[in-house]
Amino acid sequence: MDTDDRDTRQDTPSPAGTGVIGVARSGRSEVRHVLSELERLLAEGACPVCRHVAATERSFFSWFEIESYSSSAVQAQLRAAMGMCPAHARRLIDGLGEGHIMTIVMREALAGARSVLMDDAQIGACAACTAVGSGCGHARRSLLDGLQDPSLVRLYTEHDGICLVHLLDAVPFAPAPTLKLLAERLLETLTEGAGAALVGMLASADPDAPRRAVWRDRLPELPVTGSTVERLGDRLQIDACPVCLAAGVAVRDYLRWFIAHSADGDPSLGNDPGELCATHLHDVALANPAVASKQAAAHKRAARIAQLQLLLARLADLPATPRRGRRGPGDGLEDARRHLLASPYCAACHAREGIQRAQHDLLAASLALPTLRERYERSHGLCVRHARQLADGPAARFARQHADARTAVFAWEVQETARKYAWAYRHETDGPERRGWLRGLAQIDGRVFDGGPPPIAENECDDRNG
């Protein structure tokens, strides 16, 4: 929440990348600086806030790799958050891979995970998400401030405008005239849009979508025979958190089903409630652009066009001067705002969350069975995120101790890898500890690899670390 926009503005871009749109602090120079940056952003197509956010993220990771990873403040953030969120952890894997910086990241992440497990510490915010969120807020404020100038309003009406995601971010802060401008421009863009451009305007930019697709394609097929307990035992043979694995497979299978039935023109899909969320719309678009444009995006567009039209109707009903005392058009506007901001039902999210709850409950109940408990002891077991969610009791204590023991071994592996980076130990050969950082990522949060096993070499598959 923005309590005082003046305190959060910056004169120049910061190392964390939160000041791409600079704002001077007073007088005429402030307006000119905002407008010149907005003019630059509006000179290109696509959502200007998406481009600003992408630049913020690039700047954050650039400074992270150059310098900030060594900062005690950043390391404290990594420790409190158990590393980074799954999306930004995947970016680290692609951008850094193994090496000195990653050993520092994982040293802090694993230490934080053990604190979360055994001390019940609260999980902090991802440092990259914090920087990106700050950049998004800064871009929103700059846009809303800049659109008070008539010349920028004219330029904005000739632009594609901001995407739906960033319009929703601006709705609580935009004054009625500016909200009308933003809604009208988005309504026109959605009406005329098609293909990838339509997906981008509905679901914002999503640089993580290709990375998710890579790990989703690597998910194994789950056993479909045997009793409930036997199937769970078979899943425990896969080197992954059993709950994350079930959730990842559930989303993969739903997306496959949706794409196949959409391609066949199944009319029942038109009666499904809600719409695919931004993340899963991008997943469909990457797997099958034609289905995304004709079915998923079209369905989402129709729902959002109706909401935007309702919002504009309420804005048109506003009186020239505010009324007091009785319910009037302004209350209708607030209803329209709330309707637009309400999170719609996403069938893919529902599939994931339902399976996740069910498998979490099944595992908690099954750990009382001696044979299942013995198998669990030799398995990957729950990731830290899911182990800490078990209700307190024997099963929860057992799962947390198991996760902590494995996390401790991975922490040793990361430290051992760091030791061998030293010049004095260059004569030593690498062992399985070299991949401990990948196993540690999966042990902290199985969503990093979309629920599947970490990408370890075949000759390491039997190394269960506990």
Buried (B, 14 or more C-beta within 10 A) or exposed (E): EEEEBEEBBBEEBBBBBBBBBBBBEEEEEBBEBBBEBBEEBBEEEBBBBBBBBBBBBEBBBBBBBEEBBEEEEBBBBBBBBBBBBBBBBBBBBEBBEBEEBBBBBBBBBBBBBBBBBBEEBEBBEBBBBBBBBBBBBBBBBBBBBBBBBEEBBEBBEEBBBBBBBBBBBBBEBBEEEBBBBBBBBBBBBBEEBEBEBBBBBBBBBBBBBEBBBEBBEEBBEBBEEEEEBEBBBBBBEBBBBBBBBBBBBBBBBBBEBBBEBBEEEEEEBEEEEBBBBBBBBBBBBBBBBEBBBBBBBBBBBEEBBEBBEBBBEBBEEBEEEEEEEEEBBBEBBEEBBEEBEEEBEBBBBBBBBEBBEBBBEBBBBBBEBEEBBEBBBEBBBBBBBBBBBBEEEEBBEBBBBBBBBBBBBBBBBBBBBBEBEEEEEEEEEEBBBBBBBBBBBBBBBBBBBBBBBBBBEEEBEEBBBB
